[in-house]
């Protein structure tokens, strides 16, 4: 299929597409990961965004059920330089065209992604409308201008679970299927699902925790009651999509959990929501941080960890008034981790579950166990 791309800065491009086809709008972000494209595509945090891969060759290892971070592709779509229809990996179950077709989405290729990345680097994240049905530039422009801004949409409501469920799998080992962890330390955590990645749940299970996943709009009083009864021992705030400051109800509920002195651990959006709950508003980065190659310094150990990142928003520097800064990004000096001074609460901006990416930060899950 042919595909037509219109960017809000007036750039109009013609490309090719695979998958189901259609018309969709979203915000462009570039991802610098060299591998793990399936984990990236299925990460719910990308809801409402087009992923521009700087890695030019995508599709070589195909797709499989075990590497999914969620059950769907919540991203608006993906844009790549070269799409590989033929796969070459023993774990592959289908190629990307079949994968996208099954999820009702389409990908775009034969695009100069280096050009797009430079646009985003210089101008910041911009919106786009992409279609396999509409080729007229003026009509694409009209559709884009009529589309809401990503900050106005509650994507968390779309990606979160609707029902409470228990989770008991561990990370997939090489050549094996995910399996139930043999560890159990007798502690249960309530995961608030703002768009949680499966590998985060896997890592929580791997350190011996019982995991129960709750919808994003679960009332704090329910969790506090369970905590007082000993039915849960802490709360995990997950990653997720969208503008954190727009989740005002969720921020108020987190405030209640914090004041109850419950042990809380947050990653990515959870990290940002905690900052807002403490009264320190997050801000939007120029083009965000998306990739599996971001160096982060642990200020406690002075060691440098290569981390996976996926976020457009960050916590402010003055959060040091209420929290100890534990990690910083060595690319731009932004805050990557904090530990709140008077509460059993800590959080990180990067993704220690290493999906996709290196596993140098997995120790952070053990720190949660120590707090519990």
N, C-alpha and C positions, 0 to 999 in steps of 0.2 A: 504493500500500500504506500501511497504518497502521504506525507504529513506536512502540515503548514504551521509555522511557529511565528507568533507575533509577540514581541516584547514591549513592555510599556514605555520604553525609551524610543520606540519607533522602528526597531530592527525587525525585519521580516525575512524569514528563512524557509527554504523548501528542503524537505528531508524525506526519509523513508521510515516506515513503521512496521512493527510486528505485533501479534497479539490480536485483541478483539476489535480495536479501532474505536472511534468516537470523537467527542469534543470535550475538553476539560480545561479549567484554569487552575493556576497555582503559583507558588513562589519558587523561584529558581535558587538552589543552593548547590555548591560544588563540593564533592567528596574526593579526598586525595588517597583513599585506601587503595592498595595494590591487589588486595584479595578480599574474599568474604562478601561478594556482591549480593548473594542471596540473603544473608543476614541483614544487610543494609536495606535491601528492597522491602523486606518483611518487618522492619522495625516500625511499630506504630507511631513513633515520634515524628516520622516524616509525613504524617497526614497533612494534606493540603500543599505539599511541596513537590516540585520536580527535582529529581536527583541528577545532577550533571556529574558524570564520572570523569575524572581526569585520567584514570587508567584507560588507555585507548582500546584495549581488547577485552570485551565482556561477553560471557556466555560459554567459555571453553569448558568449564567443569559442569555445565548443565545446572539442574536443580533437583533437590530431593526433599522428602518430607522431614527428615531429622534436623535439617539446618534452618528450618523456619523459626523466626522469632515471634511470630503470631500466626493466626490461621489465614490471614489475608495480606494483600498488598494495599496498605492504606495511603501510600504516596499517590499524588496525582499522576505520576508517571516517572519514567527514567529517560535520560538523554545520554547517548554514547557515540563515540567515534566509529567504532567497528563492532558490529554484532556478529557473533559466531554461531551459526545454526548447528554445525556439527559439534558434538560434545566429545570429550576425551577424559573420562574419569569413571572409575569402577563404581562409584556411589551414585552416579547420575541416573535419574529415573525419567527425566524428560528434558527437552531443550527449552530455552527461554520463551520461544513462541508458544509452545504448548502450555508452559507454566503461566504465562500472562493470559492466554486464552481462557484457562481454567479459572482464573481469578477475575475475569471480566475487565482487564486492564490492557493498555498497550504501551509499548516502548518505542522510542524514536532513535534512529541511528543515521549514519552518514552525515554527521554534523561536526563542524570544527569546534570541538569542545574546548580546545585551547583558547579560541576566540571568545567563547561564552564565559570561560573562567576569568579571562582578563576584564571583561565587562563587569562581572560581579566584583572582582578585586578592586576595580577603580570606582565603581558606582554604588556598591553595596547590593544586597539582595533586591531583585526586582521581580515583578509579577509577569506572567506570560499566559497566553491562551494558545492551546495546541489542538489541532483538529485533523482528522483524516477525512472529514466530510465537507469542510469549508475551505476554499482556496482563495477567496477574495480578501485582500488585505484590509479593506475598509470594514468589512463585516467582522473580521477577527478583532479589529480594534474596537468596534462597537461592543462586541461580546465581552471583551476584557474590561472595558470601562464600566459595563453594567454589573460586573462581578464584585462581590463584597471583598473587602480587605481580609487577609488571613487572620488578623488580630480580632476581627469581629465575629469569628466563628468558633463555637465551642466544639473542637475536635475531640476533646477528652470524652465527651458524652458519646461520641461515635465509636471510640476504640475500647472503652472500658467494658469489663464483664457486666452482664445484667444480673447474674446470680452468684452467690457465695459458693466457692468450691475449694477442695483440698488439693494440694499438689505434692507429689512425692518422688519426682525423678531427679537424677543427678546428671552432671554434664556428660555428653556423649564422648566416650573414649574411642580412640582410633580403631576402626574395624568393628566396633560394637554399637548396639542400639543404646539409647538412654535407658537407664535402669534405676531402680529404687535404691537410695543410699542405705548402707548398713549402719551408718552412724545415727545416733539419737541421743541428744543431751537432755531430753526432757523439757525443752522450752519450745513454746509455740509463738509464732509471730503472725500478726495480721498484716497482710500486704494490701495497701490501698492502691487499686489498679487505675492509674491515670493513662495507661498504655504500656503496661509492663512487658518487658522482653522475657521470653522463656528462659534464656540463659541466666538471667538474674534469679529467677525462681530456682533453677538448677543449682546455682552456687549457694543459695540459702539452704537448700536441702543438703548440699555436699558438706557443709560445716556442722550438720547434725540437727538442724532446726525442723520442727513441724511447721508447715506452711499452709496458711489459709488465706485465700484471696477474696477481697471484698470490692464491691462496686465503688466508684469514685465518690458517690454522694452518700456514703454511709455516715450516719450521725455519730459524732464524737462520743455522745453519752452511751451508745451501745458498746463501743470499744472500752470505754472507761469502766463500765459495769463488768465486762468480761475480765478486765485487768484486775479489778478488785477481788473478783471471785477466783482468780488464779487460772482462768481458762485461756488467757493469752498472757504473754510476758513482755511484749513490746510491739511496736508498729514500724513497718517499713513503708516509706513513701516512694512510689516508683517514678520512673521516667515517663514521658508523654509529650504530646504535641502542643503547639500553640503558645499564645501570649500568657505568661503566668499571672500577671496582674489582673487579667480579666476573670480569673477564677476566684471571685470575691467570696462566695459562699464557702468554697473549699478552704480558703485561707482562714476564714473565721473558725471553721471546725478544727483546723490544725492548731490554732491558738489555744483552743480548749484542751486539746491533747497535751500540748506543751505545759500548760499550767497545772495539769494533773500529774506532772513529773513522770510521765511514762517514758521509757527508753525509746528513742526514735532515731531511725537511720534513713537518710534520703539520698537518692541518686538523680542527677540531672534535673528534671522538672521538680522532683521532690525536694532537691537542694534549693531550687529557686523559690518554691512555695514556702519553705521554712524561713528563708530570708524575709519574704514579704510578711509572714506571720509575726516575725519579731519586729516589724516596723521599718525594715530597710528595703526599699523598693528596687526591684531588678530593672535593668536597662538593656536595650537591644544593641548587640554588636553590629559592626558595619556589614560583615558578610558571614558571621558565625564561625564556628570551628567544627569541621566535619571531616573525620579521617581516622586512621588507625596508626598514626605516626607522630603524635603530639608529645613532646617531652614535657614532663611535669616534675618539679622538684618537691620531694617530701621534706618539709622544713624541720621536722623532728630528727630524721635520720641523715639528712643532707644527701640522700641518694636520688638519682634521676631515674624516673620510670617512663617508659614509652607507653602511651595510653591511646585508647579509642575514645573519640569525641563525637558528639552530635548535638549541637545546641546553637541557638541564635541569641540567647539571653544570658545575662551574667549578674552575679550579686555585686553590690557596690563596695568600694574600698572601706567606707566608714563602718562596715559591719564589724570591724575589729573592736568597736566599742562594747559589743556584747559577746563576741566570739574570738577564739584563738584561731588564726589562719594557719592551717596545717599543710596546704599544698598550693603551689603557684605554677601557672603555665609559663614555660620558658620561651615560647614564641612571642607572647605579647604582655606577659606579666600579670594577666588577669587571675583572679582567685579561683582555685580549683577544689579547695576543701576547707571546711571549718569545723571547729568543735566549740559548742556554746558553753560559756563559762559557768553558769549556775544551774545547768540542766544536763540530764543524761541524753543529750541530743548531739548528733554530728551528721555531716553530709559531705558529698563530693559531687563535683560537676562532671567529671569524666566517668567512663564506664569500666569499672574494675572487673566486670564479668567477662571481659575480653571477647566480645562478640560484635562485630568482627574486630580482631586486633590481638595484641600481645597480652600475656597473662601476668605481667609484673605487678599489678595492683590487686590481685585476688586476696591478699592478706587483709584487706579492708573488711571483708566479710567476717573474718575471725575476730576483728576488733569489735564488731557488733555483738558477737557471742560473749566476749569479755565484759561488755557493758551489761548484757542481760544477766 
